[in-house]
Amino acid sequence: MSESQKETNRVARSTGVVGLWTLFSRILGALRDIVVANIFGATAVADAFFVAQTIPNVFRRLVGEGAVSAVLVPTYAERLAQEGQEGAKRYARALLGIWFLIVVAVVLLGIACAPFLVSLFAFGFRDNPQIYELTVRLTRWMFPYLGLVSLVGFYGGIANAHRRFAAAAATPVVFNVCVIAGAVLPMTFLPHPIYGLAVGVVCGGVVQLTVIGTDVAVSRCGMLPAWAPKERGLSEAGRLMVPQLFGIAVYQINIVVLRTYASMLPEGSVTQYYNATRVQELTLGLFAVALATASQPSLSRFRAIGDHRGFSELFRNSMGSLILVSCGAAVGMALLSKSIVVVLFGHGEFSREAVDRTADVLFWLSLGLIPAAGVRMVNQVFFALKNTKRPVQAGVWALLFNALAGGVLAYYFGVSGLAAGLSIATFVQFVVLLFWLRRSLESWVYPALTASFFRSVAVTMLMGLPIYWLRQEFGWERTSWLAVLKLTVFIGVGLASFFMACRSLAIPEFQMVVEAIPNPARLLRRLLRQWRRNRS
């Protein structure tokens, strides 16, 4: 077995670990959204919370997980390969020292500038002073979460570079538990029940940091910040960071544009758009995000040792499997969009009209699922190559296209038009990234991926036909256990058809998908080995 094939198998198994925890997280995230929708509905108060939560999350991508993916993992992995544990640890401590100061400054500025930020993110709220003031207060309450989750992202990047993926992937699980608790537990000392969600968010950040901090400490790769601004490699990290920060800013401006458009649409549009994107993120997280996370350390290693063929083979194997899974997920989401929304959100204060609009948004988002997954993967490849400029440039193209198309489509089609514009813009971004990446890969990669795409289309057609027939024959129910049962059957039939089609057509990309499915016995053996290693 070649080194690239061994690395592909490792990536697949790591993808399974990350995907399993992501599944737990997304299930709890869906439960969290169900609880919030049931208690607060698609109301102005719920809109205020979602906008307030979005604002620190924007900065979270700037100083948290986004920067970690682009800068820390490839540079730390390179130092680890060249100088060993001590050299890599010295570099990471110096980077953490500077990073920590930046994060503290951003948190303090965010709290002070909350009124301006709310006006920027939801200009339409200025017409309702009560909701505007509520959004400002909620933003200030939740901004400390930014500092906590930024440290979680940093230590998670260190753990990932050592191929320890479980704890970092598990942190969203405990976060969702805390937010659910904040929503349902009685807190009579708060001025409004919506503040309980803000308390849950901050407590969730504390627990997340505790989980990942314990993991890196036990594995002996934990560290505290150090002030060493002259440490070798920091200047390179800065050069990589600047375009990456600009790129994430472009992405977040995209979100600001969409939220601004949504805030000027009828009441509840922000919540409907948010709920639909949550379902899309659930689907992306199960394989696309997990695969991108698991593959980056291996891609960085191949680049560090100069193995160009191994790099190309790992990308081809990963992207081929990603296309296969994304095609199936996109068709399933499009066909079952209304059933999914009914089961997840169609109860309590969430009206039938809100269900219909959310389902329409989800349908249009499903059309952008394949390019969205591809962008995640290709961006990780550029980061592993230490090229943070190309993702930024592609993001600018997507922003310009989305600002124009999203505004026009929203004017004619409402909140569904926003989703359609985003899907089209994401497709443009994916095509541009693939065009720029071609020179960094061997010439055989793209023809192989083209063949993978057509094989995936064939499998998806065989999967979609029985789902379409079942949906036409049995329809959907308005919030009842029968609706849950029908959706479960539809998904089960779709998965069975997908697996049978892959087996019947002998799809080569399917092997990595099978390898990524967690094996309980293998997971138990791995946990035992890790426990013995930690004790010794």
Buried (B, 14 or more C-beta within 10 A) or exposed (E): EEBBEEBBBBBBBBBBBBBBBBBBBBEBBBBBBBBBBBBBBBBBBBBBBBBBBBBBBBBBBBBBBBBBBBBBBBBBBBBBBEBEEEBBBBBBBBBBBBBBEBBEEBBEEBBEBBBEBBBBBBBBBEEBEEBBBBBBBBBBBBBBBBBBBBBBBBBBBBBBBBBBBBBBBBBBBBBBBBBBBBBBEEEEEBEEBBBBBBBBBBBBBBBBBBBBBEBBEBBEBBBEBBEBEEBEBBEEBEEBBEBBBBBBBBBBBBBBBBBBBBBBBEBBBBBBBBBBBBBBBBBBBBBBBBBBBBBBBBBBBBBBEEBEBBBBBBBBBBBBBBBBBBBBBBBBBBBBBBBBBBBBBBBBEBEEEBBBBBBBBBBBBBBBBBBBBBBBBBBBBBBBBBBBBBBBBBBBBBBBBBBEBBBEBBEEBBBBBBBBBBBBBBBBBBBBBBEBBEEBBBEEBBEBBEEBBEBBBBBBEBBBEBBBEBBEEEEBBEBEEEBBEBBEEBBEBBEEBBBEBBEEEEBBBBBBBEBBEBEEEEBEEBEEEBEEEEEE
